[in-house]
Amino acid sequence: MLLRSGLAGGNRKANPCAQTFGGAFSRLWLCLLPNGLLRPDIAPDKTMALNEVHARRLATLVNLIEDAIERIERILAKQSALLEAGLPSVRLTQRQIYQAHQHLQVMRRHVRELADRFNVQRRAPEPQQVIAAELSSLWVMLEDSLPERMKGYGRELAPDDREEWGQHIRALLQDTERIRQAALHSENP
């Protein structure tokens, strides 16, 4: 493998990344980490242009992840305040709250790095994108709630309850699909 730039010439401080050459890896760079290990990367200090469809999808993904992080942070802040007030109903410890918050910060940094790398700005998604994302989340939750997937939760449902539960969940899956068809498929005049 041939390397170009800082690593090959011993210029590690000036540019800790070097481009590899060869076939499918021509855009791959190796970056020297402070611990002496190499980390694969895409061309440093450059953004990758995405086509419009991919850019919109990634922007929606960034929005959804950042919104989820903000919701989780609000829950953690509320739990922390309840814990400090001495309310016994809090199920999280201060240590759990702190660790979760730290991991959320790392996740937020990774999302920003992703957005920066692909030059995606956080923007209000189109209504169809929000609807598609919400319906996708509903679909996953409902499929996971089917009786045949609910194993290992302690006591099993009684056979009659299991059948009725399955009917309700399948009806909700059908409702979700109908909403998707109605809201996301264009009408032909």
N, C-alpha and C positions, 0 to 999 in steps of 0.2 A: 504494500500500500504506500503510495506516495503522499507526502504531506507538504502543504504550502503554507507559508506564513510563520507565525511566532514559534511554534514548537520545533520545526525542523532546524531553524537557524539559531536556536538557543535564546531567542528573544522572548522569553516567557512573561516577563513583566509588561512589556509593551502590548502584546496581544496573546492572551492565554489560549486562543483557539486557532486551529489549523484545519484547512479544508482537505478532505480526502478526495482522491481521484479514482475513478473507475466505475463504469457502468451505472447501475441504479443508485449508487451512493454518491454521485457527483455533487449533490447539495448537502451531503452530510459533513459536519464539522466535528472535530474532537476538541473539547475544552479541558484544559488542565485545571483541576480543582486544587485548593490549597493543601489538601492532604496528599497530593502527588498522583491521584487517580485521574483517569480520563473519563469524561462524560460526553456521550454523543449529543449533538445539538444540530439545529438548523442554522444556516449562515448567521453569525452573530451580528448584532446591531442592524439587522435588516428586517423588514416586515415582509410577509408573504401576501401577495394579492390573491384574493379569492374571487371566484365568479360571484355574481349577485345573489344567486340562490344560496350558495354556501355561506356567504357573508351574512345574509338575513337569518339563516338557521343558527349560525354561531352567535350572532347578536342576541337572538332569542334565548339560546342556551345560557349565555352570560347573564342576561336579565333574570332568568329563572333561578340560576344558582345564587346570584347575589341577593335576590328577594328571599330565597330560602334561608340564607345565612342571616339576613336581617331579622327574619321571623324567629329563628332559633336564638339569636342574641337577645331579642326582647323577652323571650321565655326565660332564658338564663338570668337576665337582669331582674326580672320579677321574682324568680325563685330565690335569688341572692338576697333581695330586699326582705322577702318573707323569712328567710333564714336568719338574717340579722335582727329581725323583729322578734325572733324567738318563737315563731309559730311552729308547732309540732307536726303539721300536716305536710311539710316539705319533704320530698323523698330524695332530693339530691343533697350531697354534702358540698361544702364550700370548695373542697378539693376537686370534686367532679365538675363543678361549675367552672372553676379556673382552668382545668385541663381542657374541657370542651371549648371554652373561649379561645384558648391558645391554638387548638387545632383548627378552629374556624378562621383564625387570622392567617394561618398557613394556607388554608383552602382559598381564602380571599386573595392572597398573594398569587397563588397558582392561577386563579381565574384571570387576574389582571395581567399576568405574564402571557397567558394564552391570548387574551384580547389584544395586547400590545403586539405580540408576534404576528398576528394575522390582521392587524390594523382595524380592529372592530371596536366601534364606540358603543357604549351603552345608550340605547334609545328605546323609546316606547315601541313595543312590538305591534304588529298589525293585529287586529282583533282575531282574524282567523288563526294566527300563530298561537295566541293565548288560548283560544278555544281548543285547538288541536293538542296543545300541551296538557291542558286540564283534563281533556277526555282520555288522553293517553295515561295519565296518572290514575284516573278513575278505573280504567280498564285493568291496569296492573293490580290495583288494590282489590277489585272485585274478583279477578281470576285467583288471586291468592286466598280469597275467602271462600272459594268453592269447597264443599265438604271433603272431597278427595284430596285436597291440598292442605287441609287443616289437621295435620297429624302432629303429634308431639306437644299438644297444648294442654296436657293433663287428661281430664276426663273426656271420653268420647261422647258425642251426641247420641241420643237414643235414635234408633233407626227411623222412627216416624219424624222426629225433629230434624234429622239429617236430610231426609227427603224434602221436607218443607223448606228447610234452609236453602238447599240446592235450587229449588224452584224459584225462590225469591232472588237469589243471586243471579241465576240465569236470566230472569226477567230484567234485572237491572243492567246486565250486560247487553241485552237486546235494546233496552232504552238508550244506553250509551251509544250503541252503533247507529240507532235511528237519529239521534242528535247529531252525530258526526256526519251522516249522510245529508241531513237537512241543512246544517250550517256550513259545511266545508266543500260540498260539491256544487259546482256552478250549474245554474239552470240554463238550458238551451232554449232560446226564444222560438 
